[in-house]
């Protein structure tokens, strides 16, 4: 769809948010490496070969105009390490896969598209980096690992404790000090580390949380699935902030899990 004229983005309707639970202090991410190293990792059948990832990246570059920084990150990150071993043979197909609790790891083409859209924001074009990133919905940690290769700092929020723990195990081996995983309500964003140059969400709702807009830096870009008008399903929404003005653009149709409040 075409860009709409720049205008003040309307505030979201007031939301009723459950009182947050008391959270335990989070140990450093790299400590999870000890547990992750003891888990079985799928290998063999060419999955740990760079060639199989390169084939996927070449397809994404040719068919979906993947941004070069995104393509490079997808060449480096081994997607099969983020899915259940029973599904590892499908890791480099362009398909979403279940990761438990009714959640999925998104199709590589959708991940590449959303990350490429982030790179087209004013701040990313100016600096060549996604800067400070807020990710809503850590899931299994695959997209987090990609973001870590393109950003100065990544803060990722997950509301489901088992997935938060799974991502910590998956990402622990990277020992990346610029990744922080937070167990919390993604609709609230994460005010302590705001503002963010890039915000990306892996769940879609009928409204855009006001907290995300408030935490988006001047010149920053937000990419999230959003319910389209007239019950036409979800579409990718891009929001660019310039001062107090928010320009929004709707892109192609997508299908993500619902955006929910609270933690479980």
Buried (B, 14 or more C-beta within 10 A) or exposed (E): EEEEEEEEBEEBEEEEEEEEEEEEEEEEBBEBBEEBEEEEBBBEEEBBEEEBBBEBBEBBBEEBEBBEBBBBBBBEBBBBBBBBEEBBBBBBEBBBBEBEEEBBBBBBBBBBBBBBBBBEBBBBEEEEBBBBBBBBBBBBBBBBBBBBBBBEBBBBBBBBEEBBBBBBBBBBBBEBEBBBBBBBBBBBBBEEBBBBBBBBBBBBBEBBBBBBBEBBBEBBBBBBBBBBEEEEEBBBBBBBBEEEEBBBBBBEEBEBBEBBBBBE
